[in-house]
Structure formats: C-alpha cells, structure tokens
Amino acid sequence: MALRSFADGALFAEVLGEGAPGILALHGWGRRGSDFRRALSDLPVLAPDLPGFGASPAPSEVIGAQGYARALAPMLDAFTDPVLVVGHSFGGRVAMRLAAEHPDRIASVILTGVPLLRLHAPRKPSMAYRLLRLGNRMGLVPDEVMERRRRRSGSADYRAASGIMRDILVKVVGETYEEELRSVTHPIHLLWGSNDREVSVEVARRAMSIREDAGLPVSLEVVEGVGHLLPLEAPDRLRSAVMERSR
C-alpha cells in the first residue's frame, strides 16, 4: 500500500491492491482513506484522504459536498472505466454529488451510514444561546466565552474541528440529498449497520423509498449488530458488497 498524490498535491490517496484502479472509496468526517484497508486491501482501490483530513490539505474556502466532489474530480482521470464509488458517512455525501456531476464516469454507488436526509426538522438554538451569540457579534461577549458555549452544545465532530474545517462542517450538516436520490440513475446499494446511532437505518429506508418511487435502481442490506463505523466493524460485509458490484 502506498500514498500517492493527485491534483498537483491537493489530494493524497491510499493505493490498494494491484493493477488499474476500479474503485474509489471515500471516508467519513474526521477519518481517512486508511479506514478501507481491512475491507478492500487486495482490491484495486484509490482511497483518498479528503481535503482537510489525513495527508490532504484543507480547502482554501468553505465548501460543501459539491465542492468536495469538484476537488475529487481530477482523480477520475486515474480510472480507465466507469468507477464503483464507496462512500461512508460524509464520504457518501460527496459520492452522491460526484455521481450527479459526472454520471458518465460512475458505474454504481455503495453508501453506508450516510446522512442523506433529515428525519426531523432541525432544532432551533435556545433563546439563551441566541442572545449569547448576538452579544458576541456586538462585541459584548468575548470570543473565548462564545467558544466555550459552542463546545458545550456542539457535536463531537464540531468540538474536534477548528478554523475553516468547522465552518465546512456547519455547511455540510445542513445539506440533504433528496434531489440526488431522485436524479442519480446509477444503481445505489445501501449498506447499513443495524446499531448505527449516528445515522439510523430509517434514513436508509426513507432513501430507498425515494429511489423506488422514482423508478431508480436501489437495494438495502442491514448488517445486524454493527454500528456507524461499518468499514471497520464489518469489513467482510463491505468487501462482499464491493465484490458483487465489481463484476
């Protein structure tokens, strides 16, 4: 396994297996391409560190999944045939945008633990938080006080992020992909852990329903006893799904 640079050093990717690559594997937020080693190490895979993670430098501006897809587009030139894209969590957001923007370069998509849509309306910040934020914007509340409050109320990913990566996280968590679910014509396989507490199986079921209503190819496989980090917790099941769709 080796790390190879792409896009003039803007991206670095794990090169797994031998021969011409046929699979592009995209990791989740805060993770890196090495997450796919256990599952796919003997297959012809490129598994990039997405911008801002691992060896790949952060974007120079705040971008969403579409921006990440455009940053990854130069990697598609490394593939001679249409690509099987595997996307875990945040990487699945990017996979959907990549399939939407480059339909002729993609063969099929496997998604696992991807927040494709919201099951409930987002909660509004409390009045106390909104007043504190207003005070910070007016210069009445010091930045360090606001930062402590954000850390108390934010997710683990939010607390771990800083600078532009935190702004990117805020942007992407507000995105949903109903439009892509209705328009991407490639076969999509949803591979979900039954115990995923970050993105429940109900998200996959709703996504499958959207695809079926649109008459588009979709399948769902639920892996019992597995949580959100399926590529690490059930590498054999991910490998089987990839092998079946690489034929």
Secondary structure as GFF3:
##gff-version 3
##sequence-region A 1 247
A	DSSP	beta_strand	2	6	.	.	.	ID=ss1
A	DSSP	three_ten_helix	7	9	.	.	.	ID=ss2
A	DSSP	beta_strand	11	16	.	.	.	ID=ss3
A	DSSP	beta_strand	23	26	.	.	.	ID=ss4
A	DSSP	three_ten_helix	33	36	.	.	.	ID=ss5
A	DSSP	alpha_helix	37	40	.	.	.	ID=ss6
A	DSSP	beta_strand	45	49	.	.	.	ID=ss7
A	DSSP	alpha_helix	65	72	.	.	.	ID=ss8
A	DSSP	three_ten_helix	73	78	.	.	.	ID=ss9
A	DSSP	beta_strand	83	88	.	.	.	ID=ss10
A	DSSP	alpha_helix	90	101	.	.	.	ID=ss11
A	DSSP	three_ten_helix	103	105	.	.	.	ID=ss12
A	DSSP	beta_strand	106	112	.	.	.	ID=ss13
A	DSSP	alpha_helix	127	137	.	.	.	ID=ss14
A	DSSP	alpha_helix	143	153	.	.	.	ID=ss15
A	DSSP	alpha_helix	156	160	.	.	.	ID=ss16
A	DSSP	alpha_helix	163	173	.	.	.	ID=ss17
A	DSSP	alpha_helix	178	183	.	.	.	ID=ss18
A	DSSP	beta_strand	188	193	.	.	.	ID=ss19
A	DSSP	alpha_helix	201	213	.	.	.	ID=ss20
A	DSSP	beta_strand	218	223	.	.	.	ID=ss21
A	DSSP	alpha_helix	230	233	.	.	.	ID=ss22
A	DSSP	alpha_helix	235	245	.	.	.	ID=ss23
###
